[in-house]
Amino acid sequence: MGWLEEHKTEGDPTKGIIIAAKYDDRLYYALKKIKDVDVYLYRVDFKLEEFKK
């Protein structure tokens, strides 16, 4: 985010996104020190269906 603001956005603020499988203490404490970051939790969900001709 800092690199983007310095090299690409001419100082305009940026926003970070973290995509994680789960929210845990490490992520909680990291976010306490980092501003302007959103967190998204992903879930992989699929279903098998029998193929019938």
Distance bins in CASP14 RR format, pairs under 12 A and 6 or more apart:
PFRMAT RR
TARGET T0000
AUTHOR 0000-0000-0000
RMODE 2
METHOD distances of the structure
MODEL  1
1 7 0 0 0 0 0 1 0 0 0 0 0
1 8 0 0 0 0 0 1 0 0 0 0 0
1 9 0 0 0 0 1 0 0 0 0 0 0
1 11 0 0 0 0 0 1 0 0 0 0 0
1 12 0 0 0 0 0 1 0 0 0 0 0
1 13 0 0 0 0 1 0 0 0 0 0 0
1 14 1 0 1 0 0 0 0 0 0 0 0
1 15 1 0 0 1 0 0 0 0 0 0 0
1 16 1 0 1 0 0 0 0 0 0 0 0
1 17 0 0 0 0 1 0 0 0 0 0 0
1 18 0 0 0 0 0 1 0 0 0 0 0
1 34 0 0 0 0 1 0 0 0 0 0 0
1 35 0 0 0 0 1 0 0 0 0 0 0
1 36 1 0 0 1 0 0 0 0 0 0 0
1 37 0 0 0 0 1 0 0 0 0 0 0
1 38 0 0 0 0 0 1 0 0 0 0 0
2 8 0 0 0 0 1 0 0 0 0 0 0
2 9 0 0 0 0 1 0 0 0 0 0 0
2 11 0 0 0 0 1 0 0 0 0 0 0
2 12 0 0 0 0 0 1 0 0 0 0 0
2 13 0 0 0 0 1 0 0 0 0 0 0
2 14 1 0 0 1 0 0 0 0 0 0 0
2 15 0 0 0 0 0 1 0 0 0 0 0
2 16 0 0 0 0 0 1 0 0 0 0 0
2 34 0 0 0 0 0 1 0 0 0 0 0
2 35 0 0 0 0 0 1 0 0 0 0 0
2 36 0 0 0 0 0 1 0 0 0 0 0
3 9 0 0 0 0 0 1 0 0 0 0 0
3 11 0 0 0 0 0 1 0 0 0 0 0
3 14 0 0 0 0 1 0 0 0 0 0 0
4 10 0 0 0 0 0 1 0 0 0 0 0
4 11 0 0 0 0 1 0 0 0 0 0 0
4 12 0 0 0 0 1 0 0 0 0 0 0
4 13 0 0 0 0 1 0 0 0 0 0 0
4 14 1 0 1 0 0 0 0 0 0 0 0
4 15 0 0 0 0 1 0 0 0 0 0 0
4 16 0 0 0 0 1 0 0 0 0 0 0
4 36 0 0 0 0 0 1 0 0 0 0 0
5 11 1 0 1 0 0 0 0 0 0 0 0
5 12 1 0 0 1 0 0 0 0 0 0 0
5 13 1 0 0 1 0 0 0 0 0 0 0
5 14 1 0 1 0 0 0 0 0 0 0 0
5 15 0 0 0 0 0 1 0 0 0 0 0
5 16 0 0 0 0 0 1 0 0 0 0 0
5 36 0 0 0 0 0 1 0 0 0 0 0
6 12 0 0 0 0 0 1 0 0 0 0 0
6 13 0 0 0 0 0 1 0 0 0 0 0
6 14 0 0 0 0 0 1 0 0 0 0 0
7 14 0 0 0 0 0 1 0 0 0 0 0
8 14 0 0 0 0 1 0 0 0 0 0 0
9 15 0 0 0 0 0 1 0 0 0 0 0
12 36 0 0 0 0 0 1 0 0 0 0 0
13 35 0 0 0 0 1 0 0 0 0 0 0
13 36 1 0 0 1 0 0 0 0 0 0 0
13 37 0 0 0 0 0 1 0 0 0 0 0
14 34 0 0 0 0 0 1 0 0 0 0 0
14 35 0 0 0 0 0 1 0 0 0 0 0
14 36 1 0 0 1 0 0 0 0 0 0 0
14 37 0 0 0 0 1 0 0 0 0 0 0
14 38 0 0 0 0 0 1 0 0 0 0 0
15 34 0 0 0 0 0 1 0 0 0 0 0
15 35 0 0 0 0 1 0 0 0 0 0 0
15 36 1 0 1 0 0 0 0 0 0 0 0
15 37 1 0 0 1 0 0 0 0 0 0 0
15 38 1 0 0 1 0 0 0 0 0 0 0
15 39 0 0 0 0 0 1 0 0 0 0 0
16 31 0 0 0 0 0 1 0 0 0 0 0
16 34 0 0 0 0 1 0 0 0 0 0 0
16 35 0 0 0 0 1 0 0 0 0 0 0
16 36 1 0 0 1 0 0 0 0 0 0 0
16 37 1 0 1 0 0 0 0 0 0 0 0
16 38 1 0 0 1 0 0 0 0 0 0 0
16 39 0 0 0 0 1 0 0 0 0 0 0
16 40 0 0 0 0 0 1 0 0 0 0 0
17 31 0 0 0 0 0 1 0 0 0 0 0
17 34 0 0 0 0 0 1 0 0 0 0 0
17 36 0 0 0 0 0 1 0 0 0 0 0
17 37 1 0 0 1 0 0 0 0 0 0 0
17 38 1 0 1 0 0 0 0 0 0 0 0
17 39 1 0 0 1 0 0 0 0 0 0 0
17 40 1 0 0 1 0 0 0 0 0 0 0
17 41 0 0 0 0 0 1 0 0 0 0 0
17 42 0 0 0 0 0 1 0 0 0 0 0
18 24 0 0 0 0 0 1 0 0 0 0 0
18 26 0 0 0 0 0 1 0 0 0 0 0
18 27 1 0 0 1 0 0 0 0 0 0 0
18 28 0 0 0 0 0 1 0 0 0 0 0
18 30 0 0 0 0 1 0 0 0 0 0 0
18 31 1 0 0 1 0 0 0 0 0 0 0
18 34 0 0 0 0 1 0 0 0 0 0 0
18 36 0 0 0 0 0 1 0 0 0 0 0
18 37 1 0 0 1 0 0 0 0 0 0 0
18 38 1 0 0 1 0 0 0 0 0 0 0
18 39 1 0 1 0 0 0 0 0 0 0 0
18 40 1 0 0 1 0 0 0 0 0 0 0
18 41 0 0 0 0 1 0 0 0 0 0 0
18 42 0 0 0 0 0 1 0 0 0 0 0
19 27 0 0 0 0 0 1 0 0 0 0 0
19 37 0 0 0 0 0 1 0 0 0 0 0
19 38 0 0 0 0 1 0 0 0 0 0 0
19 39 1 0 0 1 0 0 0 0 0 0 0
19 40 1 0 1 0 0 0 0 0 0 0 0
19 41 1 0 0 1 0 0 0 0 0 0 0
19 42 1 0 1 0 0 0 0 0 0 0 0
19 43 0 0 0 0 0 1 0 0 0 0 0
20 26 0 0 0 0 1 0 0 0 0 0 0
20 27 1 0 0 1 0 0 0 0 0 0 0
20 28 0 0 0 0 0 1 0 0 0 0 0
20 30 0 0 0 0 0 1 0 0 0 0 0
20 31 0 0 0 0 0 1 0 0 0 0 0
20 37 0 0 0 0 0 1 0 0 0 0 0
20 38 0 0 0 0 0 1 0 0 0 0 0
20 39 1 0 0 1 0 0 0 0 0 0 0
20 40 1 0 0 1 0 0 0 0 0 0 0
20 41 1 0 1 0 0 0 0 0 0 0 0
20 42 1 0 0 1 0 0 0 0 0 0 0
20 43 0 0 0 0 0 1 0 0 0 0 0
21 27 0 0 0 0 0 1 0 0 0 0 0
21 39 0 0 0 0 0 1 0 0 0 0 0
21 40 0 0 0 0 0 1 0 0 0 0 0
21 41 1 0 0 1 0 0 0 0 0 0 0
21 42 1 0 0 1 0 0 0 0 0 0 0
21 43 0 0 0 0 1 0 0 0 0 0 0
21 44 0 0 0 0 1 0 0 0 0 0 0
22 28 0 0 0 0 0 1 0 0 0 0 0
22 39 0 0 0 0 0 1 0 0 0 0 0
22 40 0 0 0 0 0 1 0 0 0 0 0
22 41 1 0 0 1 0 0 0 0 0 0 0
22 42 0 0 0 0 1 0 0 0 0 0 0
22 43 0 0 0 0 1 0 0 0 0 0 0
23 29 0 0 0 0 0 1 0 0 0 0 0
23 30 0 0 0 0 0 1 0 0 0 0 0
23 31 0 0 0 0 1 0 0 0 0 0 0
23 39 1 0 0 1 0 0 0 0 0 0 0
23 40 0 0 0 0 0 1 0 0 0 0 0
23 41 1 0 0 1 0 0 0 0 0 0 0
23 42 0 0 0 0 0 1 0 0 0 0 0
24 30 0 0 0 0 0 1 0 0 0 0 0
24 31 0 0 0 0 0 1 0 0 0 0 0
24 39 0 0 0 0 0 1 0 0 0 0 0
24 41 0 0 0 0 0 1 0 0 0 0 0
25 31 0 0 0 0 0 1 0 0 0 0 0
25 32 0 0 0 0 0 1 0 0 0 0 0
26 32 0 0 0 0 0 1 0 0 0 0 0
26 33 0 0 0 0 0 1 0 0 0 0 0
26 39 0 0 0 0 0 1 0 0 0 0 0
27 33 0 0 0 0 0 1 0 0 0 0 0
27 34 0 0 0 0 0 1 0 0 0 0 0
27 37 0 0 0 0 1 0 0 0 0 0 0
27 39 1 0 0 1 0 0 0 0 0 0 0
27 40 0 0 0 0 0 1 0 0 0 0 0
27 41 0 0 0 0 1 0 0 0 0 0 0
28 34 0 0 0 0 0 1 0 0 0 0 0
28 39 0 0 0 0 1 0 0 0 0 0 0
30 37 0 0 0 0 1 0 0 0 0 0 0
30 39 0 0 0 0 1 0 0 0 0 0 0
31 37 1 0 0 1 0 0 0 0 0 0 0
31 38 0 0 0 0 1 0 0 0 0 0 0
31 39 1 0 0 1 0 0 0 0 0 0 0
END
